[in-house]
Amino acid sequence: GADVSTVVSTMTGTAGMDPTLMERLEAEREEITKVKNIPSIQFGRWDIEAWYYSPFPDMFSGHRLYICEYTLKYFLRASTLLKHKQEC
């Protein structure tokens, strides 16, 4: 059978990539994801403190995220969420 690294590289599309490039890309990803970018989330009636980095667009960095508990759409402002909830 194939070893784990061969299976992972095949599944992630990294088979045949230069190992040093892969290491640099992984180091860059680790550096970017060290800092949590979303401080908190409002999901329905729950206020949730974020613990880790979240891959949301940069415009959401540093802001509270408002998520519709029915459609899982996310918004930058509570007023936009409220308008969405009237229509969803």
Secondary structure, DSSP 4 states (H G I P E B T S, - for coil): ---HHHHHHHHHT-TT--HHHHHHHHHHHHHHTTS----EEEETTEEEE--S-----GGGTTS-EEE-TTT--EESSHHHHHHHHHH-
